[in-house]
Amino acid sequence: MDAMGGDLGPRSVVPACIRFLQRFPLASLKLYGPAPQLQDLLREFHSTSVADRLEVVPCEQVVTQECNPVHALRRKRDSSMACALKAVADGEADAMVTSGNTGALLALSRSILGTIEGVRRPALGKSLPAEAGSCFLLDLGANIDCSAEDLVQFARMGVEAQRVHTGKRQLKVALLNIGAEPHKGTEEIRRAAELFESESSIDYFGFVEGHDIFTGVADVVVCDGLMGNVAMKSAEGVIRLMGQKAFTIERKNPFKRFFGQLAIKLLRKWRTQVEPARYNGASFLGVKGNVIKSHGGASSEAFYRAMITAKECAEADLAGRLSRALAP
């Protein structure tokens, strides 16, 4: 685990690690970052029950959120992020999780782990809750400008990842667009649709719009990193706003207060099911190792969920499955 990358730093990572080890007694973790700071936090959060399975690996260098990817490659090779990636590359860890800088993580992952043969661009994706099951959305921000060929490759990687998360073999794939009509969208998206239709390994559904991501009409939705990042963060913002509004009961109005109290139990259950922290943890697909990106501002709960995602990917050997699925 990279303990230093997120906005909250190790204060969210350390308790998440302790909780993870308490739940999974056969697991062990390596925690990368400044040793004195991490040891103090481990004592604060009473980690003695899992101390034998939690190793602190001293790293003084940190990749900040403002760090340029090129600078990270040249000057941050001994950072906590880079050292955690090296552990995966050397077979000392089955997966790594970080809340750190996305651009730096992509650059360091490609340099330290390398990309799977045939992969042009690794993509960032994750499984999101939908009305019927879940939907795997990618790319979420790793690639802004994507060719039609890139989108086809993202689809193939997304299918393998969603099979890990759902266990389903037959998955429908859609392209995110500004409309469902064939003539809508950019030339590159329309060309991608033609390639999808001719790709035998893809069960192509067609174009979908942003609201369709959460209806379950498709199991995998593919787009460039700009569209995917905006779609995901917009949805998370709406969920948080609705949660805040739902729990605001007007004290001066007895009618609103009465019905608000009736609804609040149901609203709490609904909010728990769709809370963004519950679905934290996106996979960098296409690199030779299981790399999970947590939100930069992840809470302890959110980072813990990202660790659960990392465990699922490691146990399913997602990186290995992608390598076999994408072999020329």
N, C-alpha and C positions, 0 to 999 in steps of 0.2 A: 504494500500500500504506500502510495505517495502521501505523506501526512501533511505536506506543506502547501499544496497548490491552490486550494480554494480560498474564498473570501474569509471564511471563519477559521481557516488553518486547522491545526491539530485538535482544537477544542470540539470540533464536530467529528473528527476521524477517530480519535482515541476511544470515546465511549461506544461508537459504532463497532469498533474492532472487538472490544470486550463483550458486547452483546452477541456478536457473531460467534465468537469462540464458545460462549456459554450455551448457545443453541446447538452448535455443531461440535461435539466433543472430539471428533476425529480430525478436525481441521487445525492447521497451524498458519501463522501469519508472520510476515516480515514487514516492519514498519520503518520507512525511510524518512530521516529528518534529523535535526539537531538533537543529539542524545540527551543533554541535560533537560531541555524543555519537555521532551517526550516522557522521560522518566518521572519528572515532577507531575505531569498530568496522569500518568499511570497510577501513581500513588494517590492522587486526588480522587480518582475514580475507582479505587480499590480493586486493582487488577490481580491480586495475589492468587485468586482461584484459577487463573488462566496463564499465569506468568511463564510456565514452562512451555507454552505453545505460542508465545508472542515474543519475537525477537526484534529488538531495536537495532537498526543498522545506521550508524552515524553518517550524516550527510550535512554539510554546512551550506552548500549551495542550494538556492531556491529559484525556480522559474516563476516569476511573478506574472500576474495577468497582463501587465503592460509589456512584457518581454516580446521582442520581435522574433519570429521563428528562425530567421537567419542567425540572430545573436544567440539564440538557444543552442543551435547546432554548433556554433563556433566556440562559445564561451561557457556553456552550461552542461558540459559532458559529464561533470561530477555532481550534478544536481540530484535531488531526491527523485525527481521524475525520471531522469536518465538512468539512475542506478536501479530503480524498480523495473524499468524496461530491460536492462541488462540481465536481471535475475530471470526474467521470462526467456530471454534469448539463450541463456546458459542452462536452461532446464531446472533452475533452482526454485522457480515458481510456476504454477499452472496458469495464472492470470494476474493482471495488475489493475488497480483502480486508482483514479486520480480525479480531483476536482479542478485541476490546473488548466492553464492556457491551452485552448483547443488547437490553435495554429502551431504552437511549440510541440504539443503532443503528437500531432500528425507528422511534423518534420522529424522529430526524434524517433518516432516509431518506424518510419520508413528507413531511417539511417541505421538504427540499431537492430531492428528485427528483420527489415527487408520486406518486400511485397511478395505475395504469392505469384507464382509464374503465370503470366498472361494478364495480370491485373494492371490496368492502366492507372487507375486512381482508387485508392481506398475510400470507402464511404462511411459516414456515421449514421447509424440507424437504431431505432428501438421500437419495441412493441408497445402500442398504446391501447387503452381500453376502448371498445366499440360496443354498439348496441347489441351486436351478436358476436361475442367472443372478443377478439382483438385484431388490430391492424398494425403491420410493421411498416413504418414510414422511414424512407431514406431518399436522398441524403439530407442530413439535418444541419449542414453548415460547413462541411469539409471542402466542398467544391462548389464554387459560385458559377463558373462557366462550364457547362457540360455539353458534350456532343451527343448525338443520338446513340452512338456506339457505347458511350459511357453509361447512358441510362439503361441500355439493355444489360450491360454487365452488372449494374446496381440491382436490377431485377433478379438476376440469377443469384446474387449474393443474398438479397433479401429473402428469397424463397427458402434458402437453406437455413437462414437465421430463424425465420418464422416456424419452420419445421421443428427446430429445437424448442422453441417456446410453446408450441401448441401440440406437437406430436402428429399433426395432420400431414398427409402426403399430397393431397390434391389442393392446391392453393391458387386462387384467382389473383391476377396481377393487373393493376390499373396505373395509368399515367395521370398525374395531377395537372389540371389545366384550368383555364378560365371559363370553360364551358364543355359540355359533353358532345357538342356537334363536331363532325369531322373537320370542318373548315376552321375551327377555332385554334388559337394558340400560335406560337412562333413557328417558323419554318423547321427549326430543329426538333421541336416537339412533334410536329406532324410527320417528320421523317422517322422519328423514333417509333411512332405508332406503326408505320409500315414495317419497320424491322421487327417489332414485337409480334405482329401478325404472321411473319414468316419464320419466327423462332419456335421450333417444335418443342423445346423444353419449357416454354412459358405458356400458361393458360391465360391468354390475354382477355381482359374484361372490356377494356376501352378507356375513354377519358372519364375522369371524375373531377368534381369540384371540391373545394375545401371542406364543406359540410359533410361530404360523403365519406371522409376519412373515418368518421365515428359512427357510421350507420352499419358497418359490417358488410357492405356490398362487395368489398374486395379484401383479401387477406394481406396483400402487400401493395403499397402505394409508392410510386417512384416519382422523383422530381429532382431538380437541381438543389444545391445547398441553400440558396437564397429563399426559394419558395418553401422548402421544408422547414427551415429555421423559423421563418415568419409564421407559418401555419402552426407549428408546435407551440411557440411562445404566445401567440395570440390565444390559442385554446387554453393554455395554462392561466393566462391573465383573466379570461372570462370565468373560468372555474373559481379562481380566487375571489373575483368580484361578486359572483353569485353567492359564494359562501359567506362573505362579509355582509351582504345585503340580507341574506336569509336569517342571520342571527341578530339583526337590528330590529328590535321590537319597540314600536312607538309607545312610550310610557303614558303619554297624555291621552291616548285614544283607547278606551276599554275594549272596543270591538276588535281592533287590530291586535291588541295584546292577547285577547282570548284565542283567536284563531292562530296567532303566532305560537302560542304555547302548545296548541294541538299539533302543529306541524313540525315543531322543533326536533322531536325524536326522529321522525322520518328524514328530516333534512340532515341531521347529524350522521345517520346511516349512509345516506346518499353521498355526503361530502367525503366520508371515509373511503368509499369505494372509488371515487374519481380524483381524490387529492393527488396533485402532481408528484409530491414526494414519494408516494406509493409506487410510482412507475419510473423512478429515477434510475439512470444507468443506461447509456447508449453504447453500442459496440462499434469499434473501429473495424470494419470488415475489409479484408483484403491484405492485411499484414500478417506475417508469420508468427502469430501469437494472439492470445486472448487479451485484448486491451479494452477496458471499460471506462468511459468518460462520464463522470458525475457532473451535475450542475455546479457552476462556480460558487454559488451561494448556498450549497446544500447544507441542510441541517443534519444533525446526527441521525435522525430517522431516515432522511433521504440517502445519506451515504451508506447506511446499513442496507437499504434496498438495492443500491448499486452493487454492493458486495454479494447480495443474493444472486443478482444477474450474472456476476462474474463466476460464481460457483456453478450455476447452470451451464454457462458456456464452457467452462473447463471440463465438467463432467461429461458433456456431450462432445467434447473435442471439436468445437465449432470451427476453429482455425483449420484443423485437419480436414474436416468435412468440406470446407470451402476450397481447400487446395485440390481435393479429389474431384469436386464438382466442376471446377473451372479448368481442370487439366486440358491442354490442347488435344 
